[in-house]
Amino acid sequence: MSKIKLQPGIGQIDIYEGGATSVKGIGNVVKLSSNENPFGPSNDAIEAFRRVAHDLHRYPSSDHAALRTAIAAAHNLDADRIICGVGSDEVLSFLCQAYAGHGDEVIHTEHGFALYRICALAAGATPVEVKERERVTDVEAILKACTANTRLVFIANPNNPTGTMVSEAQINHLVDSLPKNILLVLDGAYAEYISGFDGGATLVESHENVFMTRTFSKLYGLGGLRVGWGYGSKDIVENLNRIRGPFNLSAAALAAAEAAVMDKEYIEKCRLENSRLRNWLAGALAEQDIVSDTSMTNFILARFASQEEATSCDNYLKSQGLIVRQVSGYKLPNCLRVTIGDESACRRVSHAVGQFREGAR
Ligand SMILES: *Cc1c(COP(=O)(O)O)cnc(C)c1O
């Protein structure tokens, strides 16, 4: 009698935990643990979602042509080189499935997004973690870590949970030095928070071995619908489409995302409000000796003197109905990741941290 055999790597995957949504015994909580847009999606997106209710018996589009065309127009890209996924998570997973397998190495950074390791292991490949320099991706260290078995390099720019960015010069240097048989994936989940930043699209245009992923879950406020996309060479996009389920995105998700990407005015408003409140909160926490690196995203990585202090502060915030994210799983045990909420949420966080610091002294 033989036992059912699990594929190698699967047993090593720690199940991903999403940000908490509630605190036992506490009502009226503010969720600042998943980097969601506190203002929600554009009204146009909500309207488009509602309209789909009349056609729920119809299969959705399988080629996502309307959404790809809208994305291409908004970002000035080639619609034929876009692939849409159930969140960008699904696109990351396609990349590992298509380009990494047993014996292959997939590079991610020390404090890089958890999904890179999960997707690599799920594909049977070996994740390789590369040190960062003071919570910033270290391009030289990545180049040194490349071997004959390296297939993929994942960099989120800006990164989650650090909020930091690698300079354009550094990314260009990496692209120029990286062997051409290694695919560099630039995860632009937070690219929209930086006015004028293309997330790496220009590099994709000029290099076959650069791929970019983007999402509707953050600035566009559609995390609940699960829509992301990728941009790469025609060849890569064709290969990823081979493994994509034909109806991976629901009609509601497609319609809402299409409307969301076209509402530029709303997106601009959210981006400006995020920057204003992020600067305010970072300053308010710094005045209380809780420092953070300059964030380019919709969250701040608040650094405490010790893991104990971070944990006690997290508990105190919870008692005040404020849910932030512990990031010890990202090797940042003395930090808390705080999503930028609306003005009232930011003021509540600052006030609660102040109370915690007074009580702690
Ligand atoms: C949130 C996030 C994503 C993706 O999210 P989806 O909801 O799957 O699109 C991807 N990368 C990073 C770095 C993120 O923080």
Ligand as a Chemical Component Dictionary entry (heavy atoms), coordinates in Angstrom:
data_LIG
# 
_chem_comp.id                   LIG 
_chem_comp.type                 NON-POLYMER 
_chem_comp.pdbx_formal_charge   0 
_chem_comp.three_letter_code    LIG 
# 
loop_
_chem_comp_atom.comp_id 
_chem_comp_atom.atom_id 
_chem_comp_atom.alt_atom_id 
_chem_comp_atom.type_symbol 
_chem_comp_atom.charge 
_chem_comp_atom.model_Cartn_x 
_chem_comp_atom.model_Cartn_y 
_chem_comp_atom.model_Cartn_z 
_chem_comp_atom.pdbx_ordinal 
LIG C1 C1 C 0 -1.079 43.727 -2.183 1  
LIG C2 C2 C 0 0.097  43.293 -2.960 2  
LIG C3 C3 C 0 -0.016 42.525 -4.127 3  
LIG C4 C4 C 0 -1.228 41.998 -4.686 4  
LIG O1 O1 O 0 -2.302 41.906 -4.508 5  
LIG P1 P1 P 0 -3.550 41.358 -5.305 6  
LIG O2 O2 O 0 -4.641 41.758 -4.430 7  
LIG O3 O3 O 0 -3.351 39.891 -5.446 8  
LIG O4 O4 O 0 -3.524 42.046 -6.633 9  
LIG C5 C5 C 0 1.111  42.202 -4.835 10 
LIG N1 N1 N 0 2.310  42.596 -4.430 11 
LIG C6 C6 C 0 2.478  43.329 -3.331 12 
LIG C7 C7 C 0 3.846  43.758 -2.963 13 
LIG C8 C8 C 0 1.384  43.688 -2.551 14 
LIG O5 O5 O 0 1.560  44.392 -1.440 15 
# 
loop_
_chem_comp_bond.comp_id 
_chem_comp_bond.atom_id_1 
_chem_comp_bond.atom_id_2 
_chem_comp_bond.value_order 
_chem_comp_bond.pdbx_ordinal 
LIG C1 C2 SING 1  
LIG C2 C3 SING 2  
LIG C2 C8 DOUB 3  
LIG C3 C4 SING 4  
LIG C3 C5 DOUB 5  
LIG C4 O1 SING 6  
LIG O1 P1 SING 7  
LIG P1 O2 DOUB 8  
LIG P1 O3 SING 9  
LIG P1 O4 SING 10 
LIG C5 N1 SING 11 
LIG N1 C6 DOUB 12 
LIG C6 C7 SING 13 
LIG C6 C8 SING 14 
LIG C8 O5 SING 15 
# 
